[in-house]
């Protein structure tokens, strides 16, 4: 486990540059071609996000909501729901749970650097980073 090495990060960046230059992705006026579904989904996501911001504000703001352990359970529930959907096959991740490489090769990684939280006196239960693909990668390693 770790972060992609410098070559992998360069490849990811260059992929974006090639798509921009050769596929003209940045020049498409309406990539969804007026799709009602995408417009509706964008609106739903924006409204859900705004509702969550309003809830946090009503709880006294982000610092108070984190100190009071109000946000962490909501994040944990969302995480569990998504992990269960992936594990049960309800949700898919291309290349991880769907269209999986039959001959995976190990990718070079740089080790994760431990990060010490520096809250300047403010402390709360941390929201730990996670990778949704990690459980599936360990299953592949055990083949």
ROBA-493988 format. One line per 5 residues: number of its first residue (from 0); their letters; for each residue x, y, z of C-alpha. Coordinates in nm, 4 decimals. Last residue first. Example, Ala and Ser with C-alpha at 12.3 -4.5 7.8 and 13.67 -1.06 7.14 Angstrom:
2
1) sa) 1.3670/-0.1060/0.7140  1.2300/-0.4500/0.7800 .
This chain:
143
142) xxxxx) -0.5249/-1.5932/-0.5961  -0.4439/-1.4185/-0.2672  -0.3092/-1.1066/-0.4374  -0.6433/-1.0625/-0.6161  -0.8310/-1.0676/-0.2841 .
137) xxxxx) -0.5874/-0.8054/-0.1478  -0.6636/-0.5865/-0.4488  -1.0371/-0.6227/-0.3914  -1.0101/-0.5022/-0.0321  -0.7928/-0.2044/-0.1406 .
132) xxxxx) -1.0175/-0.0778/-0.4238  -1.2270/0.1515/-0.2038  -0.9139/0.3312/-0.0853  -0.9383/0.4962/0.2548  -0.8428/0.8190/0.4262 .
127) xxxxx) -0.9171/0.8452/0.7986  -1.1651/1.0981/0.9319  -0.9974/1.1917/1.2583  -1.1737/1.1898/1.5958  -1.1499/1.5469/1.7116 .
122) xxxxx) -0.8841/1.7822/1.8363  -0.8402/2.1567/1.8438  -0.5166/2.2508/2.0157  -0.3329/2.3606/1.7035  -0.4935/2.0816/1.5072 .
117) xxxxx) -0.1736/1.9245/1.3851  -0.2537/1.5753/1.2681  0.0555/1.3611/1.2253  0.0736/1.2223/0.8754  0.2546/0.8971/0.8231 .
112) xxxxx) 0.4194/0.8851/0.4835  0.2747/0.6174/0.2615  0.5416/0.4102/0.0918  0.6150/0.4911/-0.2719  0.4560/0.2470/-0.5089 .
107) xxxxx) 0.5633/0.0205/-0.7916  0.2694/-0.1574/-0.9474  0.2392/-0.5319/-0.9144  0.1158/-0.6991/-1.2300  -0.2376/-0.8175/-1.2760 .
102) xxxxx) -0.2972/-1.0949/-1.5301  -0.6751/-1.1332/-1.5618  -0.7224/-0.7558/-1.5455  -1.0670/-0.6949/-1.3982  -1.3428/-0.5795/-1.6328 .
97) xxxxx) -1.5707/-0.5156/-1.3328  -1.4744/-0.5220/-0.9639  -1.1434/-0.3350/-0.9854  -1.0878/-0.2359/-1.3485  -1.4172/-0.0494/-1.3633 .
92) xxxxx) -1.5552/-0.0057/-1.0127  -1.9040/-0.1515/-0.9708  -2.2002/-0.1016/-0.7395  -2.4621/-0.3666/-0.6557  -2.1913/-0.6363/-0.6655 .
87) xxxxx) -2.2339/-0.7256/-0.2995  -1.8821/-0.6137/-0.2023  -1.9219/-0.2877/-0.3934  -2.2629/-0.2115/-0.2434  -2.1374/-0.3090/0.1032 .
82) xxxxx) -1.8369/-0.0755/0.0689  -2.0647/0.2077/-0.0436  -2.3068/0.1616/0.2455  -2.0223/0.1254/0.4948  -1.8608/0.4492/0.3718 .
77) xxxxx) -2.1876/0.6397/0.3896  -2.2444/0.5120/0.7435  -1.8858/0.6029/0.8480  -1.9219/0.9544/0.7028  -2.2449/1.0045/0.8953 .
72) xxxxx) -2.0823/0.8672/1.2121  -1.7846/1.1081/1.1750  -1.9952/1.4205/1.1209  -2.1543/1.4502/1.4661  -1.8565/1.3694/1.6893 .
67) xxxxx) -1.9054/1.6886/1.8907  -1.5567/1.8067/1.7988  -1.6317/1.7471/1.4294  -1.9644/1.9300/1.4420  -1.8087/2.2109/1.6470 .
62) xxxxx) -1.5272/2.2591/1.3955  -1.7574/2.2313/1.0932  -2.0160/2.4829/1.2061  -2.2521/2.5042/1.5026  -2.4771/2.2049/1.4347 .
57) xxxxx) -2.7027/2.4252/1.2196  -2.4019/2.4985/0.9963  -2.3370/2.1251/0.9600  -2.7012/2.0663/0.8612  -2.6886/2.3533/0.6119 .
52) xxxxx) -2.3725/2.2096/0.4541  -2.5427/1.8677/0.4320  -2.8475/2.0209/0.2636  -2.6195/2.1995/0.0154  -2.4481/1.8709/-0.0716 .
47) xxxxx) -2.7824/1.6962/-0.1219  -2.9036/1.9841/-0.3416  -2.5853/1.9791/-0.5520  -2.6022/1.6008/-0.5903  -2.9681/1.6116/-0.6935 .
42) xxxxx) -2.9017/1.8933/-0.9437  -2.6102/1.7049/-1.0982  -2.8269/1.3928/-1.1223  -3.1032/1.5887/-1.2970  -2.8632/1.7425/-1.5504 .
37) xxxxx) -2.6962/1.4066/-1.6030  -3.0272/1.2275/-1.6559  -3.1717/1.5006/-1.8780  -2.8811/1.4572/-2.1180  -2.8225/1.7853/-2.2996 .
32) xxxxx) -2.5464/1.6404/-2.5157  -2.3568/1.5100/-2.2102  -2.0317/1.6581/-2.3423  -2.1981/1.9974/-2.3986  -1.9616/2.2500/-2.5530 .
27) xxxxx) -1.6766/2.0048/-2.6165  -1.3513/2.1954/-2.6409  -1.1820/2.0584/-2.3278  -1.2185/1.7024/-2.4523  -1.0360/1.7878/-2.7721 .
22) xxxxx) -0.9603/1.4188/-2.8289  -0.5989/1.4859/-2.9269  -0.4941/1.7754/-2.7037  -0.7172/1.7239/-2.3980  -0.7056/1.3460/-2.4131 .
17) xxxxx) -0.3262/1.3578/-2.4537  -0.2918/1.5973/-2.1584  -0.5116/1.3839/-1.9319  -0.3109/1.0732/-2.0172  0.0064/1.2730/-1.9489 .
12) xxxxx) -0.1042/1.3419/-1.5919  -0.1765/0.9751/-1.5241  0.1530/0.8731/-1.6839  0.3456/1.1266/-1.4731  0.1815/0.9951/-1.1533 .
7) xxxxx) 0.2739/0.6409/-1.2530  0.6361/0.7426/-1.3208  0.6645/0.9286/-0.9869  0.5473/0.6288/-0.7831  0.1831/0.5702/-0.6952 .
2) xxx) 0.1061/0.6264/-0.3247  0.1250/0.3446/-0.0780  0.0000/0.0000/0.0000 .
